[in-house]
Amino acid sequence: MKHLIAFFFLLFSVGSFPVFGQVEEPPEEILKIETRLVSVPVLVSDREGRFISGLKEGDFSVFQDGVRQEIAFFADETEPINVALLLDTSYSTTEVIDRIKSAAFDFVRLLKKDDRAMVLSFDTDIKILTPLTSDRNRLNNGINTARAENVSGTVMRKTVNDVINPLFADVKGRKAIILLTDGKDFGSQISEENLLYNLEESDVLVYSVFYLTELNKFLQTDPAVVNSRIDKNNPGAGVRRSEQNLRRMELIKKNNLEATAYLNRMSDLTAGRFYERDVTDLKETFKLIVDELRKQYRIGFYPPDESEKGKVHQIRVRVKRENLAVRARKTYRSK
C-alpha cells in the first residue's frame, strides 16, 4: 500500500503523464525567411543635364542580373536628405582649412527644415564634431571647431566606412556622404577593396570633392627658375636640389592621380559624383550636390535569392520616356 501511494505521489509531482488514446503532435515548424529591401538611388536628366522631376513609379523598371523585379518601394523628390559632411583636417590642409570651413557653413545654409546632417573631421583620428541633427546652430558650432592638426596620418577610408556602419546603418531615407579631401590615406586599417565591398552593401551615395594641397607650393615655381638657383659656393648644390624638387613633384602628381582615381571609383560605385575643385569653388559645388540630392528618386525591391553570401548582383534602372539619361546604383552585394 505504501508503494502504491508513493507511485501516485511521484506521478502527480512530475506534473504530466500520458493519456491513453491521445497522440501528442510535434510542435509546428516555423519557417523564417529573411531578406532585405535593396534601395537604389536614381537620378534622371535630359540630354542637356537638366534634372527631370514628376516621374511616377510606373515610369521606372528595375532589373537584377537582367531579370525584371517588382518595385516594392518608391520615393520621389519630397523626401528629406541625411548628409555626413567629412572634413579632412590633416596637416596638408593647413593652408585651406579656413576656406573649407567657410564652404561648409554655406552648405548648412542650403539645408531645409527636415534635412539632417552630421559633421566629422579626420586626420590620424576621427572626430564627430556634430551628430546627425537638423539643428543649424549645432552644425555651425561643430564646423567652427574643425582644426588642421600638425600630425602625420589621414584615416580617410576608415572615416567613410564608419559613417556607412554604424553611423548611417539605421538611418532611413536618402543618405549621402560629402567627402572633402586631398584623397591621401595614411593609417586606415580597412583596405581600398574592402571599403568598396562595404559600399556595395550600402545605399549611401558618396560625393567626393578633391582639392590640391601639397602640390601648390611646387606649382607656384617654374622648374626652369628652380634650376637656375645655383649656390655660388657649391655650384652643383642648386642643381641637385632642383632635381630633388622635380622628383618630389612627380611623386606628388602620381599620388594625386591615384587618389583621384580611387575617389572616382567610390563615387561611381554608389551613383554619387566626383568633383575636382579648388577650394574657392566649393560653394557652387555644394549647391550642385544638394540640388541633385533633392531631385533624386529612390526605388526599392526585394531580391529573389540571397542564398550566396557576398555575391555581387548587377542592377539596371530604365525609364519609359525617351531621350532621358538615368544614373543609378549599378551593383549590390548580398549580405
Disulfide bonds with the S-S distance in Angstrom:
none
